[in-house]
C-alpha cells in the first residue's frame, strides 16, 4: 500500500501544481482557447467547485495503482518508462474520452486536442515520479 499511496500523493501535489501552471500558461499563450472556458457549461456551481482540486489526487492515485500493477510490462527502463506510461494512458483512456466528449458536447476541436495533450502530460509527469519513487 505504501508503494501506491505515497507516490500517488506526491504525484497528486505535482499535478495540482501543473494544473495551475498550465492555467496561467494557456491564458498567456493561447488567450482564445482560455476564453472558451467562460462558457457556463464549465462552471458546476460553488457547491461542487472543490471537486476540481481533488481531481489531480484521484488521477494520481489511480495512475499509481496502475504503475504498481503494470510497470514491469513497460518495455523501457528509468525515465522513459514514465513517458511510456503517459503514452499508454493517452491511448487507452484519454483518446476514447476525448473522442466521446467531442462527439457529444459542443466544444471546439482545439479544446479537445489540448485536453488530450494535457492528459498525456499528466500521466507522463506521474510516471516520472513513480519511476523515481517506485522503480
C-alpha positions in Angstrom: 0.0 0.0 0.0 2.9 2.3 0.8 4.2 1.8 -2.8 0.9 3.2 -4.1 -0.2 5.8 -1.6 2.9 7.9 -1.1 3.9 8.1 -4.7 0.2 8.8 -5.6 0.0 11.7 -3.1 3.3 13.2 -4.3 2.2 12.9 -7.9 -1.2 14.5 -6.9 0.6 17.5 -5.5 2.7 17.8 -8.6 -0.4 17.5 -10.9 -2.2 20.2 -8.9 0.9 22.5 -9.3 1.0 21.6 -13.0 -2.7 22.4 -13.5 -2.1 25.9 -12.0 1.0 26.4 -14.1 -0.8 25.3 -17.3 -3.8 27.6 -16.5 -1.6 30.7 -16.4 0.4 29.5 -19.4 -2.7 29.0 -21.5 -4.0 32.4 -20.6 -0.7 34.0 -21.8 0.0 31.7 -24.8 -3.5 30.9 -26.1 -6.0 33.5 -24.8 -8.6 32.5 -27.5 -8.5 28.9 -26.0 -8.7 30.3 -22.5 -11.7 32.5 -23.4 -13.7 29.4 -24.3 -13.8 28.4 -20.6 -16.0 31.4 -19.9 -18.9 29.2 -21.2 -21.3 28.4 -18.3 -21.0 24.7 -19.1 -17.6 24.8 -17.3 -19.0 26.1 -14.0 -20.6 23.4 -11.9 -21.6 25.8 -9.1 -19.9 26.7 -5.8 -21.1 23.6 -4.1 -19.1 21.3 -6.4 -16.2 23.5 -7.4 -13.9 21.9 -4.8 -14.0 18.7 -6.8 -11.8 20.3 -9.4 -9.0 20.4 -6.8 -9.4 16.7 -5.9 -9.1 15.6 -9.5 -5.2 15.5 -9.6 -5.2 13.3 -6.5 -7.8 10.9 -7.7 -6.0 10.6 -11.1 -2.5 10.3 -9.4 -3.7 7.6 -7.0 -5.3 5.6 -9.9 -2.2 6.0 -12.0 0.0 5.0 -9.0 -2.0 1.8 -8.7 -1.7 1.2 -12.5 2.1 1.8 -12.3 2.5 -0.6 -9.4 0.5 -3.2 -11.2 1.9 -2.9 -14.8 5.3 -1.2 -14.5 7.1 -4.4 -15.4 5.1 -4.6 -18.7 6.6 -1.3 -19.9 9.4 -2.0 -22.4 11.8 0.7 -21.4 13.6 1.5 -18.2 14.1 4.5 -16.0 12.8 7.9 -17.1 11.4 6.6 -20.4 9.1 4.2 -18.5 7.3 7.2 -17.1 7.0 8.7 -20.6 5.8 5.4 -22.0 3.2 5.3 -19.3 2.0 8.7 -20.4 1.6 7.3 -24.0 -0.3 4.2 -22.7 -2.7 6.3 -20.7 -3.2 8.8 -23.5 -4.1 6.0 -26.0 -6.1 3.8 -23.6 -8.0 6.4 -21.5 -7.6 9.9 -22.9 -8.2 9.3 -26.6 -11.5 7.5 -26.2 -12.7 10.0 -23.6 -11.8 12.9 -25.8 -13.5 11.2 -28.8 -16.8 10.8 -26.9 -16.5 14.3 -25.4 -16.0 15.9 -28.9 -18.9 13.9 -30.4 -21.3 14.6 -27.5 -20.6 18.1 -26.2 -20.3 21.3 -28.2 -16.7 22.1 -27.6 -14.1 23.1 -30.1 -11.6 20.6 -31.6 -8.7 22.7 -30.4 -10.0 22.5 -26.8 -10.4 18.7 -27.0 -6.9 18.3 -28.5 -5.5 20.5 -25.7 -7.2 18.2 -23.2 -5.7 15.2 -24.9 -2.2 16.6 -24.8 -2.7 17.7 -21.2 -3.8 14.2 -20.3 -0.6 12.8 -21.8 1.5 15.2 -19.8 -0.3 14.4 -16.5 0.3 10.7 -17.0 3.9 11.3 -18.1 4.7 13.5 -15.1 3.1 11.0 -12.8 5.1 8.2 -14.5 8.3 10.1 -14.0 7.5 10.5 -10.3 6.6 6.8 -10.0 9.8 5.7 -11.8 11.8 7.5 -9.2 9.8 6.6 -6.1 8.7 3.0 -7.1 11.0 1.7 -9.8 
